Amino acid sequence: MLRSMFSAISGLRAHQTKMDVTGNNIANVNTVGFKGSQTVFQDTLSQVIRAGGAPAADRGGTNPAQVGLGAKVAAITTNWTQGATQSTGRSTDFMIEGDGFFVTRGAGGEQLFTRAGSFDFDGAGKLVTPDGAVLQGWMADENGVVNTNGQVGPLSVPYGQLVAPSASTRGVVTGNIPSDGPTGTPLQTGITMYDSQGVAQKMFYNLTRTAANTWTVEVRHENGDVMQTVTGVTFDTAGKLTTPAAPGLLAAFNPNTVHAGSYPSWNNDVQIDLSGLTQYGSTNTLGAPEQDGYALGSLQSFQLGADGTIMGVYSNELRQPIGRLALASFNNPGGLEKAGNSSFRVGVNSGVAQIGTAAEGGRGALMSGALEMSNVDLAEEFTGLIVAQRGFQANSRVITSSDEILQDLVNLKR
């Protein structure tokens, strides 16, 4: 009788653990990035009452007679399936679509990992978790270049940061000029360029038809100064640009050299790209869609790309990377140890953290303005509660029944 009682006791303990795990899952049904757990049971050692026997010539074999000694918890496994998406609209809420973990630096410099992407700014402009752990990644240099081969460090978004102006060095002219247009009448388009001090300089492109399939291109400043005149810009009979030949670039000009001393803060070469021009009939769609200079600007907002790039949006319309989030993956995420605050630390069986960029190396893509919610299924958890309760109840009945049999045994003395 004692053997059955101790077996039932082990069953009570195992089902109590199952209740604990289920209760924790239900408690975290609305926890951002939470991953539910399951309890796995296995039997314990068995007592062999009679050993098995091998078949012989004059008799058959016999199976061993074994009595089990109870149950125990074999493992508490984590369910790593994707949680539901909740849109928040907050630019500092990030969600991982797929595998991977955000990398954070906790108190004492410990490197931790989390699926909870609810971040905010601290007083120093760093992106931090609600408990103060700093989000890790790579910051861009002053030219917006991010070196993802370097060591990860704290990520920050320096609102109000100034970006120095940059002089225009390239302009682009695109669109269609009509092949049947009048000779000698210029077509005009323009764009604002910038000198080295960020001062706006309005430039116009004048295209004049001089003969069949032949044009002259003039680059003129808004004050009337002609910066460049190129004759003999030609198209073939199919309307494709032939001169200048591919890649369709005009010779570079220096505004300060062309007009000596008139543009001292714009003493750099400017090149015009005509490769986007065509010459077909009727329609005029001439345009100057871009140039590469910009004025002085300050950081106004930022956007997160699917690859983790934090793109800064400046007041001068410049868009330049500020940094890039780091994600970590593991050979066995089930081996991670829970560190509290929805974070994990490296475990002895998790493998080393493979830190890299999002959407590469098996790591998921990122989404801004949304959070990954808990993957706990309440229907499944409530069913688990019933199973755990009935299992506990059944094991308690075994103890009660064993006790009654022992009582009957004692009563034999009377």
N, C-alpha and C positions, 0 to 999 in steps of 0.2 A: 504493500500500500504506500509506503514511503516513496517508492520510485515514481508512482503515478502522481503523487503530490508535488514532488520536485519538478517533474516534467511540466505539470500545470503551472507551477510558479514561473518557470522559464517562459511559458507561453504568455503569462500575464505581463511579464517584463517586456517581452517582444512587442506585444500589442499596445502596451503603454507608450513605447517608443514610436510606434506607428501613429498613435494619437497625437503625440508631441509634434511629429513632422507634419501631420495633416493640419493641426492647429496653427503651426507657423505658416503654412501655405495660405490658409484662409486669412490670417492676420495681415499678410502681405499681398492681398488680392489687388490692391491699388498702389503698390509700391513701384515706382518707376524702375524699369530694367530688371525687376526681380525674376528669378528663375525658380520654378517650383521643384520640389524634391519628392522622391518616392522611396519607400522602405522595402527592402528585399529581405525575406526570411530564408533561413536554411536550418536543416536539422542538425543536432549536435551528435556527439558520439553515441554509439549503440552498444548495448551489452549483449555479448554472444552467449546464449544459453546452451546451445548445442551447435557444434561446428559442423560444417558440411562434409559430405563424404564423396569421394570420386567413384564412378562406376567400376565394378569389378566383373569378372567372368560369370560369377554365380549370383550377382545381385546388382540392382540399380544404384545410382548415386542419390545422395540426399542433400537437400538445401540446408544452409545454416538457419538456425532459429535465433533471431535477434530482436531485442527490445530497445526501442529508442529512448533516449534520456531527455527529450525535450527539443525546444527550438531556440534559435538565437537570431539576432540581426546580422545578416551577412554584409549588407551595404546600405548606405543612404545615397542614392544616386541623384544627380541633378539633371533636370530636363532643359536642354539648351535650345529648344525650338524658339522661333521668332515670336515675340509678343506683338500685340495689336499696336497699330499706329494711332497716336493722338496728336492732332494738330493743335499747336499752341500759338503760333504767330510770333513767338519771341525769337529774335535773331540769335540768342545765345543758347537755345535749346537744340541739341544735336541728336540725331538718331543713326544708329548703324543698321544698315539693311544687309544682313548676312552675318558672317562670322567676324570675330574680332572684339577687342576691348579698347576703351580709352585708357591712355597712360596718364597717371597722376603721380604727384610727389606729395606724400603725406608728412605728418609731423615727424621730426627727426630725420627727414630725408629719405624715408622708406618709399620705394617705388611700388605703387599699387595699381590695380586694374579694375575697371568698372564698365558696366553696360548702361549705367544711368547717366544720361547726357544732359541733365539739367545744370547748366553752368551760369555763372554771373560774374560781374567784375568786382574786384576788391578795390581798396583805396589806391593801390599802385597801378591799377589798370590791368592786372593779371586776370585771366579766366580761372575761376575756382569753382569747386563743388560746394554744396551747401555746408559741408563740415570744414571747409577751408583748404582742402587739398588742391594743389595747383595743376592745371591741365598742362600736359607736355607736348612738345612738337619742335618745329624748327622755325626760327624767325628769319625773315628775308633781309638782305642787305639793302643799302640805300638805293640800289638800282632795281629792287624788286626780285632779285634772284634768290631762290631758296635752295640751300644745299642739304638734301635729304640724306647724304652719306655721313653727315656730321653727328655729333652727340646731341641727343634731345635735351631740351631745356624748357623753362617756363614760357608759355605763350601769353602775349598781351596785345591789346588793341589800343594804341596810343591816340585816343581822340584828341583832335586839335593839333596833332603833329603837322609841321610844315614840310612841304616838299619843294625843293628849289626849282626854279623855272629851268626849262631846257629849250635851246634854240632849235628852230625848225631846220632840218637838213634834207627833207624829202617831201615832195608833193606828188599827188596822183591826179591825173585827168582821165576820166572814163566816159563812156556813152557813145552814142551814134551821132555822126555829123552827116547831113544829107548830101548825097553824091550829086544831086541835081540843084544844089543851092546856087544863088547868084555869085558870080565872080567878083571879088573885091569887097564884099560886104562881110565884116567880121562877125563871128559868133563868139559870145563872151560868157565866161563863168568865173567864179572867184572863191577864195577861201581866206580865212584869217590865219596867218602864221605868227610866230613869236621870235623875238631876238633873244640873246643870252640873258637879258635882264627881265624877261617875261613880258615885255611890252608888245602889245598886239600890232601886227603889221598886215594890213589888208593887201592881198595880192590878186591880180586878175590875169586870166589866161584868155588871150584873143587868138582865135583861129580863123584865118582868112584863106578862101579858095583862090588860087592863082592860075590854075589850069585844071584840066581833067585829071582827077585822082591825085592832085598835088595841092599842098597847103603850106601856109606859113604860120608858125606858132610864135607868139610874142608873150613874154612874161613881164607885166607892168605893175609897179607899185601904185597904191592909191593916190600918191602925190604927183603922179605922172612920170616918174623915173622908169625908164625901160631897163629891165635887168638882163633880158636875153631875147634875141630874135633868131629863130631857126627857120631857114627856108628849105624847101625840098623835102617836106614830110609827105611821103607818098603812100598810096594804097594800091593793091592789085585790083584786077577786074572783079574779084570775088568780094571786095570790100574789106580785105584784111590789111593791117598795117605792114608795110615792107621796109620803110625807112623812117626812123632809125630801126635797124634790124633788131631782132630779139636780143636782149629782153626789153627793147623799146624805150631805153633811157636816153634823155637828152644830156649833153655835156653839162657838168656841174658848173655853177657860177657862184662867185663870192660877192654879195651885195656891197661890201665895203671896198672891194677892189674895182668893181664896175663903176662905182661912183665914189671916187677916192675921198675918204674921210667923212662921208655923209652918213654912214651907218656903223659907227665905231663899236657898238654893242652887238653887231651881227656880223662878226668877222669869221664866218665859217661857210663852207661850201653847201649849196643847195642843189639838189638834183630832181628833175621832173620826170615822172614815169608816164609814158603814153601808151603802154602795152594794152590798156583796156579800151582803146579807141577802135571804132569800126566806122566804115563808110558805106551805108546802105541808102536806099532812096527815101526821100520825103522826111521822115521823122527826125527831129533834133532832140536828143536826150543828153546833151553835153552837160557834164557835172564835174565837180572837184570834191570827192567824198572824204578825203582824208589828207592829213599831214602829221608829222611826228613831233611837233613842238608843243609846249604847254606853258602856261603862266604859273606864278606862285600859287600854291593851293594848300589847303588844310584838310585833314581827314574828317569826313562827315559821317560815314557809315561803313558797313562792311557786309559782304555776302560770303556764304560758305559754298564751295563747289563740291560735287560728288566725290572728288579725289582728295578732299580735305583742305584744299587751298583756301585761305582766308583772303579774299580780294577786297582791298580797300577802295572806297569810293571817295574821291577828293572833290573839293569845291571847284577845281578847274577842269572838271569832267575827266580827269585822269583816273584810270582803273589800274591798280598795281598791287601785286601780291604783298601782303603783310607777313604772312607766315603760312605754315601748313601743319595740320594736326597729325600726330603720330597714332597709329593703331598697332596693337600687339595681337599675335595669334600664338596658340600653343598646340603641340602635338596631342596633348590629352587635357583639355580644359576641365574635365571631371576631376583631375588631380589637384586643382587649385584649392587653396584654403581660404575660407571666408574670413575677412578681416573686420567685418562690421561696416556700417555706413554704406551698404550696397557695394562694397569693394572686396577684391580678392588679392591675395599675395601668392607668389610662386610656391608651389608645393614640391615635395621630393619626387612625386610621380607625375607632375604636370609637364615636365620638360621646360627648357629655357624659353623665355619670352622672345619671340621673333618679331622685333619692332620694325615697322616699315610704313609705307604709305597706303592710304585707302584704295580700294578697288584693284589691288595688285597682290600677288602672292597668296591668294585664298582669303584675303581680308575683304570685308564688305564695303559697300559704298556708303557715303554719308548724305544725310538729309538735314537741312536747317529748318527751324521753325516747327519741329515735331519731336515727340518723345516716344520711346518704346515702352509700352506698359507691361505689367506683369503678365506672364503666360499661364497663370494659375486658372484652371477650369473649375469653377465652383460646383458644377454638376458632378464632376468626377470626384472632387474633394468631399462633397456631402455623401456620395456613395461610399467613399473610403471611410468616412466616419461610421457609417452603419456597419461596414465590414469589421472595423476595429472594435466597435462596441460589442458586436455579436461574438467576435473571437475572444475578447476579454471575458464576456459573460459565460461562454462555453467552458473556458479554462477554470473559471471560478466554480462552475458546477462540478468539474472533475474533483476539485479539492473538497467540495461539500460531500460528494459521493464517497470519496476515499475516507473521509472522516466518519461517515455513517457506518461504513464497513468495519473500520477500526473499533467503533463503539460496539458493534455487534460482537466483534471478537473479544473485547473486554468483558462483555456481558456473559460470555460462556463460563466465566468463573463463578457466577452466582448459582 
